[in-house]
Amino acid sequence: MTIPRPEYPRPQFVREDWLCLNGPWQFEIDQADSGIDRGLLDRELEREIVVPFPPESEASGIGCCDLMEAVWYRRDVDIPADWAGRKVLLHFQAVGTDATVWVNGQEVVRHRGCWTGFVADLAGVAGPGERAIIALRARFDTRTTGPHGKQHNASPTSIASHDCCRSTGIWQTVWLEPVNELHLNRPRITPDVANRKFRITQPVSQNRKGSTIRATLLWEGKELSSAEVAADADLSPSLDLVVPEDQLHLWDVGEGNLYDITLELLDADGTVVDRADAYAGLRSVTIDGMKVLINGRSVFQRLVLDQGQYLDTRLTAPSDEALLKDLEITLAAGFNGSRFHEKVFEERSLYHADRLGLLVWGEFGDWGWNLQDPNIEMTTQWLEELERDYNHPCIIGWCGLNETVEEISDEIRPIDDITRAMFLAAKAMDSSRIVLDSSGHAHRAAATDVWDSHDYDFASKPDEWAAHHDQLAEGQPHVNAPSWLSKPINGPYGGQPYFCSEIGGVWWAPRNKELGRSESWGYGERPETLERYLELFKFYCDRFLDHPLIFGYCWTQLTDTGSEQNGVVYQDRTDKLDLDLLREIQSRQAAIESGRE
């Protein structure tokens, strides 16, 4: 069969040699999680699944949306003999949720978290020219606390629920790569627009005496500068690549200008023992009063909520082209950025956003955690995401939490600790971007770079909704205050830049009858005509574009998702609205961009 999702899964750090392990694997549902006792580790499994599609999806060949307490995978792989002299790394880009991996009967790695990848070093277990029998057990119980995003404990039955069917087990690419004992680890590349340079922090596997790191900067294949640094005196050596003044190409909105970077590791005699190709965008993100600046220029953020769910493949995009198409739809509708919502998107999504010049807010799939439990796995997985995606210029902001709701108490509560921890983790890992402590509802951290709210209260009653943001000039931003709470959920507003990170959500489902769907969901009253929908869209956009103190909005949402029938396109990505009309409505300059006070 044709290998699904055959493209290189880590475009920010590319090596020449690798082997994609997508395609048929043995598979078995372990409903009682008794697989170890029943010998599943040591025998052939009953069924076959197509990796990387989750077993809930039709594309996987399984199509089971019932609860699966645990699932098992198995595959025999002949490691290429021409990798001789190198050790082999086994990569899993994402597995939901608790994964344990054995190779040739020996446990090699375990990992918790459905959003980020992990790697097993097969040294001493299986090497070039040998067979590796890979077994993986994945446990995923959304009934317990743990960040699983918008994944239900079974196929959703209530349209009041925003949850989607789960994606259990492997849902991104599995692959092998060979490396020398002395090799490069993933770098951290920080743009410095003011000084026209990139600062590269390049960790290495070991600090072998006399070893050197060499980095080269290129634009359209032409070498612009290079630098070297000793690799034997620091665990993470740093070096700068300077951009010549006549070769300054800023990464900006709609301008995905990317420099290529070649990274080489040389041993004491000058032999190149490892090489990887990377890229970077030169851009800055700063704050000036109520404005968020990109490269020193106020940019109004016309964002759309993107949940990254697919009809036949669930969390997994059916193809690389599908990832790109979602971003092209975003731009065609006049949005200049996305909130990647309640899901950590594939690295290739970020790669395409980098190339297109699309703004992205990096978000964590935090839903599922217990507000009463500090839950250390939250910050652990959040740190993994921050580390993985640091180099992508498209990401201009981080937000680790979404719609946390709990009344302020006289006591310091776990929600206060986790909100602060997620914010501080992002700031410690990345000082080059803005960080929002929690999207919508409870702002509990002692500080947040920006402030926001979600405003669906009067989704089809614009006259009532309009007053929500009129008091911002007096230091009173709109506050999410659910009617069932008696006490505030927010700490004091500190005058930070403000945006409305969820608006709209207008219920528009003209194909419901055609599709035989009797139930669907959206915010507010469903408009009776397309003209009324466009009136609402224009009203919301104009309200924010006209406001001199608001730096952006995020429209809900890009695609229909499950029972939520409020996308600008259907979930199968076919047209629902005239995207040209949406783009025209959003195309004028915002007040905060023009500097009007």
KOLLOMI-597242 format. One record per residue (C-alpha): x, y, z; residue in one letter. Coordinates in steps of 0.25 Angstrom, whole numbers, plus 2048, in hexadecimal, padded with zeros to 3 digits. Example, Ala and Ser with C-alpha at 12.3 -4.5 7.8 and 13.67 -1.06 7.14 Angstrom:
BEGIN
8317EE81Fa;8377FC81Ds;
This chain:
BEGIN
800800800m;80480F7FFt;80A81480Bi;80181E812p;80782B816r;815828810p;81A836812e;82583A81By;81F83C829p;82984682Fr;82B851825p;83285A82Eq;83E851830f;840848824v;84A83C822r;84C835815e;84B82781Ad;83D822820w;83381781Fl;824819820c;81D80E827l;80F813823n;80680881Dg;8007FB822p;8037F7830w;7FD7EB838q;7F37F0842f;7EA7EC84Ee;7E07F2857i;7E37EF865d;7D67F286Cq;7D97EE87Aa;7E87F3879d;7ED7E587Cs;7F67E4870g;8027E1878i;7FC7D5880d;7F67D0873r;8037D086Bg;8017DB861l;80F7DF862l;8147D285Dd;80A7CE852r;8047D2845e;7F87DB846l;7EA7D8841e;7E87E4837r;7EF7EE82Ee;7EE7FD82Fi;7F4808826v;7FD81182Dv;7FD81D830p;7EE81D830f;7E781B83Dp;7DE80E83Fp;7D2817840e;7D381C832s;7CE815826e;7DC81781Fa;7E380E829s;7DB802825g;7D5800833i;7CA80B835g;7C7808843c;7C281484Bc;7BF80D858d;7C780E864l;7D5807863m;7DC806870e;7E9802869a;7ED7FE85Bv;7F97F7856w;8027F884Ay;80D7EF844r;8167F0838r;8227E9834d;82D7F282Dv;83A7EF826d;8437FA829i;84B7FE81Dp;8597F881Da;85F804816d;85D80B823w;869803829a;87180A833g;866813838r;85C811843k;84D811840v;84281A846l;833816845l;82A823845h;81B823848f;816831844q;80983084Da;802825854v;7F582685Dg;7F8825868t;80081C872d;80A815869a;81480A86Ct;81D804861v;8257F7860w;82F7F3856v;8337E5855n;82C7E2862g;8347ED869q;82D7FA86Ee;834806868v;82B81286Bv;81E816872r;817824870h;80A82B875r;80383586Dg;7FB834860c;80184185Aw;810840858t;81A836853g;82482D85Af;830825855v;837818859a;846815858d;847807853l;856806856a;8597F885Bg;84B7F3857v;84A7F4848a;8547FA83Eg;8577FB82Fp;8557EE828g;84C7E8833e;83D7E5835r;8367EE83Fa;8297E8844i;8217F5849i;8167F4853a;80E800858l;803800863r;7FB80D863a;7F181086Fr;7E781B86Df;7DC81D878d;7D582B877t;7CD828883r;7D982A88Ct;7E083888Dt;7EA83C883g;7EB845877p;7E483F86Bh;7DE84B864g;7D184A85Ek;7D083B85Dq;7C4834863h;7C582786Bn;7BD821860a;7B6825853s;7AE832857p;79F830859t;79B83E85Es;79C84A855i;79E853862a;7AB84C862s;7B785385Ah;7BF84685Bd;7C383E84Fc;7C682F84Ec;7D382A854r;7E082884Ds;7E681C854t;7F4817852g;7FD81B847i;7F882783Fw;80482D839q;810827831t;81981C837v;82881C831w;836818833l;843820831e;85181C833p;85B82583Av;86A82483En;86D82384De;87283284Cl;86683A846h;85E846846l;85284884En;84685184Ar;84B85F84Ap;84486C84Fr;844877845i;84088584At;83F891840p;84589E844d;83F8A883Bv;8468B4842a;8538AE83Fn;8508A7832r;85489A837k;85088C83Bf;855887849r;856877848i;85786F855t;85C861850q;85C85685Ap;86584A857v;86483B85Bs;87283D862q;87D846864n;88883F85Dr;89684685Dk;89984E851g;88B84D84Bs;885859844t;87885E83Fi;876866832r;86A86D82Ea;867873820t;85C87D81Cl;85787D80El;84C885806w;84787E7FAe;8538757F9g;85D8807FBk;866880807e;86588D80Fl;86D88A81Cs;87387F824s;87887D832a;87F87283Be;88086F849v;887865852a;87E85A856a;886854861d;88585F86Ca;87686186Dd;86A85786Dl;863861864s;86D86985Cp;867876856s;86B87E849l;865889841d;86288A832l;86289882Dv;85989D822v;8608A6818p;8598B4818e;8568B2809d;8508A480Bq;8468A8816l;8398A0813h;82F8A181Fl;825896821w;81889E822d;80989C820v;806896813g;815896810e;81B889814g;82A88D812n;832881817l;842880818y;848872817d;85286E821i;85C863820t;86185D82Dl;86D85482De;87584D839l;88484A836l;88D84183Ed;89B845843a;8A1842835d;89784A82Dg;88E83F828t;87F842828v;878838831v;86A83D830d;863847828r;85484C828a;84D857820d;844861827a;83D86E824y;83987B82Ba;831888829g;83789582El;82B89C835r;8288A3842s;81C8A384Bv;81B8AF855t;8108B785Di;80E8C685Cd;8038CB865g;7F68C3860m;7FD8BF853k;8048B2850v;80F8B5846l;8158AC83Bi;8228B1837n;81F8BE83Eg;8128C0836r;8048BF83Cs;7FD8B3836v;7EE8B1839f;7EC8A283Bq;7E189C832r;7E188E838l;7D9882836v;7D787683Fl;7DC869839d;7D985C840q;7E1853836g;7D6848836q;7D384082Ay;7C7837826l;7CE82A822d;7DB82C82At;7D8833837r;7E483B83Dl;7ED836831t;7ED83E824a;7EA834819p;7F683A811s;800845811d;7F884C806e;7EC84C810a;7F585381Bl;7F985E810l;7EA85F80Bk;7E5863819d;7EF86F819l;7EC87380Be;7DD87380Fi;7E187C81At;7E8886812l;7DD886807a;7D388A811a;7DB896815g;7E0891822f;7EF894825n;7F1889830g;7EB87E837s;7E9879846r;7ED86A845f;7E386684Fh;7E385B85Ae;7ED853852k;7FC85484Fv;7FC853840f;80684B838e;814852836e;810852827r;80485B829s;80E86582Fl;818863824y;80D86781Ah;809873822a;817877823d;818877814r;80B87F812l;80D88A81Cg;801886824l;80188A833l;7FF87F83Dv;7FB87E84Cw;801871851g;7F786B85Be;7F785E863f;7EC854864g;7E9857873d;7DB853874w;7D884687Dg;7E184B888w;7DB84C896n;7DB85A89Cl;7DD8548AAq;7E984D8A6d;7F78548A3p;7F9849899n;808849896i;806842889e;80084F883m;80D857885t;81684B880t;80E84A873q;80D859871w;81D85A873l;81E84F868e;81685785Ee;81D864861l;82A85D85Fe;825857852r;82086384Bd;82986E850y;82F870842n;82387383Ah;822881836p;813880834c;81087F843i;80F88D849i;808889856g;80687E860w;7FA87A868c;7FA86D870g;7EC86E876l;7DE870871n;7D1874878e;7D5871886t;7C987488Fv;7CA87589Ee;7C68808A8e;7D18878AFi;7D28828BDs;7D98878CAd;7E287C8C8e;7EC8798BDi;7E686E8B5r;7ED8648ACp;7E786C8A0i;7F08788A4d;7FC86F8A5d;7FA868897i;7F7876890t;80387C896r;80C870893a;80786F884m;80A87E883f;81887D889l;81C871882a;819878874a;820884878k;82C87C87Da;82D874871m;82A880867d;82D88E86As;82B89285Bs;81C89185Br;810896862i;80888D86Cv;7FA88C870l;7F788587Dd;7EA880879s;7E188286Ds;7D3887872g;7CD88787Fh;7D788688Ba;7E388E88Bh;7EA88A898r;7F988C896a;7FF89889Da;80389C88Fa;80089A880t;8058A1874d;7F88A386Ev;7E98A2872w;7DD89C86Bd;7CF89786Cs;7C588E865h;7B9895861d;7AD88C85Cy;7A3892866d;79A89885Bf;79F89184Fa;793895847s;78F8A284Ek;79A8AC84Ap;7938B8850d;7948B285Ee;7A28AC85Bw;7A88B9856a;7A98BF864a;7B28B486Ah;7BF8BB865h;7BB8CA866d;7C28CB874q;7D08C7870l;7D58D5870a;7D18D687Fe;7D98CA882g;7CD8C0882q;7CE8B6878p;7C38AC875h;7C38A1880v;7BE89387En;7B589188Aa;7AC885889p;79E88788Fs;79F87B899w;7AB8818A0l;7A988B8ACs;7B88908ADk;7C28958A3p;7CB88B89Bi;7D5896896n;7E089D89Eg;7E28AC89Bp;7E48B188Dy;7F28B888Cg;7F08C087Fg;7F68B5876q;7F38B5867p;7E58AF865y;7DF8A685Af;7D289D859c;7D8890857s;7CA889853e;7BE89084Di;7B388C843g;7B187D843g;7A488083Bv;79C874838w;79B872829w;798864824a;791865817p;794856813r;78E850820n;78284C818k;78A84780Ce;79383F816l;78783981Dg;78D83F82Ar;782843834s;78B84983Ee;79685483Es;79B85F846w;7A086D846g;7A087984Fy;79388284Fg;787881846e;78987B839r;78888682Ep;77D883824e;785888818t;793889813l;791898812e;78F898821r;79B890824y;7A489981Cl;79D8A5823e;7A189F830l;7AF89C82Bf;7B18AA826k;7AC8B0833f;7B58A883Cy;7C18AB833c;7BE8BA832d;7BC8BB841r;7CA8B7844f;7D18BD837l;7CB8CA83Bd;7D08C984Ah;7DD8D184Cp;7E18C9858l;7DF8BA854i;7EA8B384Cf;7E28A7847g;7D789D847y;7D588E844c;7C988A83Cw;7C387C840t;7C6875837q;7CD87082Bl;7C6863828t;7B985C82Ed;7BE852839t;7B584783Dg;7A884D842s;7AD85B841e;7A7860834q;7AE86E834n;7BA86D82Bg;7BC87581Fv;7BE868817v;7B885A81Ay;7C0850821q;7C4849814d;7C9857810r;7BF859805t;7BA867803d;7AF86C80Ck;7B187C80Bl;7B7885800d;7C5887806l;7C78937FDd;7BC89A804l;7C2897812l;7CF89C80Dr;7C98A8808e;7C38AB815i;7D08A981Dq;7D98B0813s;7D98BF818r;7E38C5821q;7E08C4830a;7E08D0839a;7EB8CB842i;7F48C9835e;7F28D7830s;7F58DD83Eg;7E88E3840r;7E68E684Fe;
